[in-house]
Amino acid sequence: MSASQPAEDSPGVRPNWEKTLTATTAEQTHNLGVRLAEVLEAGDLLVLSGELGAGKTTFTQGLGEGLGVRSGVISPTFVLVRIHPNLPDGPRPGGPDLVHVDAYRLGSAAEIDDIDLENTLDSSVTVVEWGHDRVEHLTDSRLEIDLHRAIGLSAGDGAAASTASRTRDGETLDFDNEDTDEPRTIVMRGYGPRWASVPEPVAAFEGTS
């Protein structure tokens, strides 16, 4: 699967549900992450896919805010894994940490095993970018979240996207300044007993910030 292709269902495995949402700004994508975090628990696994500038980091920053973890959520591309501990003075004291993984450069499930996510999975919310076909073996339940922009960026546009991105409370939002009002399509799928039905923040989302 190339970096620009959406994830597909694993052979023989069907999601319990699929929900398609539209977010027209970076703030809406961020706020969806904040609201979803309210129902996340330790042990939850989220698999994110999306091209450059689609909003994966923005969404994960929202999750981090909602979970009440240490700020500074950025793409973990060059270190593979970043752990953001829960803050005792945050909105969810005693709640789970956030483990943020970029699996783009990992070629298989075996390489995922090499970074020992099993050691943190039960005590954290784990978000894996580009985890399709790499992390499904870690748990019997997961949320898959595909983010798509109307006009995709090629790999060569990455530097331009980085310099054009804006900030919110000191953190980069991975939407371009010129297209913050360009709609993003967000497709969510729930697998396993943990996600037997659509979570309320997703069902109630109306694309308003």
C-alpha positions as CSV (number, residue, x, y, z in Angstrom):
1,M,0.0,0.0,0.0
2,S,1.4,3.4,-0.9
3,A,1.4,6.4,1.5
4,S,-1.5,8.0,-0.4
5,Q,-3.9,5.0,-0.5
6,P,-6.6,4.5,2.1
7,A,-6.6,1.5,4.3
8,E,-8.8,-1.5,3.3
9,D,-10.4,-4.1,5.5
10,S,-8.2,-7.0,6.5
11,P,-9.1,-10.2,4.6
12,G,-12.0,-11.9,6.3
13,V,-12.4,-9.1,8.9
14,R,-15.3,-6.7,8.6
15,P,-15.8,-3.6,10.7
16,N,-18.8,-3.4,13.1
17,W,-19.6,0.0,11.6
18,E,-18.2,2.7,9.4
19,K,-18.9,6.4,9.7
20,T,-17.9,9.2,7.2
21,L,-17.5,12.7,8.6
22,T,-16.5,16.0,7.1
23,A,-14.3,18.6,8.8
24,T,-13.8,21.9,7.0
25,T,-11.1,23.4,9.2
26,A,-8.1,22.3,11.3
27,E,-10.0,23.3,14.4
28,Q,-12.8,21.0,13.6
29,T,-10.4,18.1,13.1
30,H,-8.6,19.0,16.4
31,N,-11.9,19.2,18.3
32,L,-13.1,15.8,17.0
33,G,-9.9,14.4,18.6
34,V,-10.7,16.2,21.8
35,R,-14.2,14.8,22.0
36,L,-13.2,11.3,21.0
37,A,-10.6,11.3,23.8
38,E,-13.4,11.6,26.3
39,V,-14.5,8.0,25.6
40,L,-11.0,6.5,25.2
41,E,-9.5,4.2,27.8
42,A,-6.2,2.5,28.5
43,G,-5.7,-0.3,26.0
44,D,-7.4,1.4,23.1
45,L,-5.7,1.2,19.8
46,L,-6.2,3.8,17.0
47,V,-4.8,3.3,13.5
48,L,-4.5,6.5,11.5
49,S,-4.0,6.8,7.7
50,G,-3.8,9.9,5.5
51,E,-1.7,11.8,3.0
52,L,0.6,14.7,3.9
53,G,-1.5,17.6,5.2
54,A,-4.6,15.6,5.8
55,G,-4.6,16.3,9.5
56,K,-3.2,13.2,11.3
57,T,-1.1,15.2,13.7
58,T,-3.8,17.8,14.2
59,F,-6.3,15.0,15.1
60,T,-3.7,13.4,17.5
61,Q,-3.1,16.7,19.2
62,G,-6.8,16.9,19.9
63,L,-6.6,13.4,21.4
64,G,-3.7,14.5,23.6
65,E,-5.6,17.6,24.8
66,G,-8.7,15.5,25.6
67,L,-6.7,12.8,27.4
68,G,-4.8,15.5,29.4
69,V,-1.3,14.4,28.5
70,R,1.9,16.4,28.2
71,S,1.8,18.8,25.3
72,G,4.1,18.7,22.3
73,V,2.4,16.2,20.1
74,I,4.3,16.2,16.8
75,S,4.9,13.6,14.1
76,P,7.1,10.9,15.6
77,T,8.6,10.1,12.2
78,F,12.2,10.3,13.1
79,V,12.0,8.6,16.5
80,L,9.2,6.1,15.7
81,V,7.6,6.3,19.1
82,R,6.8,9.2,21.4
83,I,5.2,8.8,24.8
84,H,3.1,11.6,26.3
85,P,2.5,11.0,30.0
86,N,-0.8,11.8,31.7
87,L,-0.7,15.1,33.7
88,P,-2.0,15.0,37.3
89,D,-3.4,18.5,36.9
90,G,-5.0,17.9,33.5
91,P,-8.6,17.1,32.6
92,R,-8.2,13.4,33.3
93,P,-5.8,12.9,36.2
94,G,-4.8,9.3,36.6
95,G,-5.9,8.6,33.0
96,P,-3.9,6.8,30.3
97,D,-0.8,8.0,28.7
98,L,-0.7,8.6,24.9
99,V,1.7,6.5,22.9
100,H,2.2,8.0,19.4
101,V,3.8,5.8,16.7
102,D,4.7,6.4,13.1
103,A,4.9,3.0,11.3
104,Y,5.5,4.4,7.8
105,R,9.1,3.1,7.7
106,L,8.2,-0.2,9.3
107,G,7.7,-3.0,6.8
108,S,5.9,-5.6,8.8
109,A,4.1,-6.6,12.0
110,A,7.4,-8.2,13.1
111,E,9.1,-4.8,13.1
112,I,6.2,-3.4,15.2
113,D,6.9,-6.2,17.7
114,D,10.5,-5.0,17.9
115,I,9.5,-1.7,19.4
116,D,7.6,-3.5,22.2
117,L,4.3,-1.7,22.1
118,E,2.9,-4.6,24.1
119,N,4.7,-3.2,27.2
120,T,2.6,0.1,27.0
121,L,-0.6,-1.0,25.3
122,D,-2.6,-2.0,28.4
123,S,-1.8,1.3,30.2
124,S,-2.0,3.8,27.4
125,V,-4.0,4.9,24.4
126,T,-1.9,4.0,21.4
127,V,-2.1,5.9,18.1
128,V,-0.3,4.3,15.2
129,E,0.1,6.3,12.0
130,W,0.4,4.0,8.9
131,G,-0.3,1.0,11.1
132,H,-2.6,-0.9,8.7
133,D,-1.5,-4.5,8.2
134,R,1.1,-4.0,11.0
135,V,-0.7,-3.7,14.3
136,E,-3.9,-5.7,14.0
137,H,-2.4,-8.6,16.0
138,L,-1.8,-6.4,19.1
139,T,-5.4,-6.4,20.2
140,D,-8.9,-7.7,19.2
141,S,-10.4,-4.2,19.0
142,R,-9.3,-1.1,17.2
143,L,-10.5,2.1,15.6
144,E,-9.3,2.8,12.1
145,I,-9.3,6.4,11.1
146,D,-8.6,7.6,7.5
147,L,-8.2,11.3,6.9
148,H,-8.4,12.6,3.3
149,R,-8.0,16.0,1.8
150,A,-9.7,17.1,-1.4
151,I,-6.4,17.9,-3.1
152,G,-3.6,15.7,-1.9
153,L,0.1,16.7,-1.5
154,S,2.8,14.8,-3.3
155,A,5.8,13.6,-1.3
156,G,7.8,16.5,-2.8
157,D,5.4,19.0,-1.2
158,G,6.2,17.9,2.3
159,A,8.7,20.7,3.1
160,A,6.3,23.4,1.8
161,A,3.5,21.9,3.9
162,S,5.7,22.0,7.0
163,T,6.7,25.7,6.5
164,A,3.1,26.7,5.7
165,S,1.5,25.0,8.7
166,R,0.1,27.2,11.5
167,T,0.1,26.7,15.2
168,R,-2.3,26.4,18.1
169,D,-1.1,26.9,21.6
170,G,2.5,26.4,20.3
171,E,1.7,23.1,18.5
172,T,1.8,22.7,14.7
173,L,-1.5,22.0,13.0
174,D,-0.7,20.0,9.8
175,F,-3.1,21.9,7.6
176,D,-1.8,24.5,5.1
177,N,-2.5,28.1,5.7
178,E,-4.0,28.4,2.2
179,D,-6.4,25.5,2.6
180,T,-7.6,25.6,6.2
181,D,-11.2,25.8,4.8
182,E,-10.7,22.9,2.4
183,P,-13.0,20.0,3.6
184,R,-11.3,16.9,5.0
185,T,-13.2,13.6,4.8
186,I,-12.7,11.5,7.9
187,V,-13.7,7.8,7.7
188,M,-13.8,5.9,10.9
189,R,-14.3,2.1,11.4
190,G,-14.8,0.2,14.6
191,Y,-13.5,-3.4,15.0
192,G,-13.9,-5.9,17.8
193,P,-16.0,-6.0,21.0
194,R,-14.7,-2.7,22.3
195,W,-16.2,-0.8,19.3
196,A,-19.4,-2.7,18.8
197,S,-21.2,0.6,18.2
198,V,-20.4,4.1,17.0
199,P,-19.1,6.2,20.0
200,E,-21.2,9.1,20.9
201,P,-18.7,11.8,20.0
202,V,-18.4,10.4,16.5
203,A,-22.2,9.9,16.1
204,A,-22.9,13.4,17.2
205,F,-20.1,15.1,15.2
206,E,-21.5,17.7,12.8
207,G,-18.4,19.4,11.4
208,T,-18.7,22.4,13.6
209,S,-15.9,23.8,15.7
